[in-house]
Amino acid sequence: MNDSVVQNLQIVRLSDADAKYQTDHLSIFRQLVLGNEYMYPNIDRWFNEKVVPGLRSNERIAYVGYLDSKPVISAVVKRGDVAKFCHLRISQELQETNLGELFFSLMALEARAYAKDIYFTLPESLWLTKMKFFQSFGFLKATKADDQYRFFEEELQTSASFSHVWQAVLRKLPKLLNTFCVGGHRMSGDLLLSIKPEFAARIMTGEKAVEIRRRFSKRWIGSRANIYATAPVKGLIGEAQISNVRSGKPKNIWKHYSAYLGCCQKSFDDYTSDCEVVYAIELDQVKTYRAPIMLSYASNLIGEELVPPQSYCELGAGKPWTQAVSIAALLHGFRAASSNHIAKLGPTSRTPPCVSEDRQGMLL
């Protein structure tokens, strides 16, 4: 599959509103799930009695994916102390991408607030052929499942502690964040900008399009910046593209950009009074998160204390803030189907074939 094809892949997150109002996305999702009835008898009963009530109660979260408006992906995760990857089905033409890893990561993120362990079932043949994929997430062995659902082969069950699965997700983030753009939010931000809350909010609303810095570099032109709002907010609130960087004497910068700075001249003069040269960072393509990712929560997610930069810091593989901003993209890239917001995924590289799960077990 080439990159241009995968760029047309979109994902919608389904939850209680879809079950309540019986949205079109839920109907499409149902068709995808029931398409495997030949291998799982009574799968329609499972969908009606387990999946839909689970969505209503928020015990379950589902995803449906589209390629050029054609439904091609469905997934369900059950949340709780013992979470379950209930279902992941990825169409054949997408099975040479990183989507299997992305969806395992998404489902783990959905379960994180509740789960101590995660399990799923799958056919023996799939375990034998894709063992390395599952083991890379901490699912090290599989045994015969108590319930057998398939007509043609034995069903196995595998489980892992959530902590092991989450550590695997964190290890995979550097690759995933360089592969996907989720809901318009690039997972691979280039730098983190610390901005006072009132100015950060104005950037998000479009009232402020230029940020001033005493020190900066034109090498960041074209880069994606993650926005961190300082105290008292102390959270990641969105992203923006750096379209241009211009340097000059403060009076010239004010003359050129005053209408876009979101501040009065006195505030500008107070900040730049002892500077011979300042930098104007032009921002566009702003994406706002649904809610701030608080500093304490982000630190807890990655298991490491995050220290915000005074001005900005570069992101890159192995850096704690890189993991934090990629998780922020995962958390906020997907919107409820009822909001008519569809998440868009960017270019993807090749990995071992993705797996797909159906009802109580996984399928290729």
Secondary structure, 3 states (H helix, E strand, C coil): CCHHHHCCEEEEEECHHHHHHCCHHHHHHHHHHHCCCCCCCCHHHHHHHHHHHHHHCCCEEEEEEEECCEEEEEEEEECCCEEEEEEEEECHHHCCCCHHHHHHHHHHHHHCCCCCEEEEEEEHHHHHHCHHHHHCCCCCCEEECCCCCCCCCCEEEEEEEHHHHHHHHHHHHHHHHCCCEECCEECCCCEEEEECHHHHHHHHHCCCCEEEECCCCHHHCCCEEEEEECCCCCEEEEEEEEEEEEEECHHHHHHHHHHHCCCCHHHHHHHHCCCCCEEEEEEEEEEEEEEEEEHHHHHHHHCCCCCCCCCEEECCCCCHHHHHHHHHHHHHHCCEHHHCCCEECCCCCCCCCCCEEECCEEEC
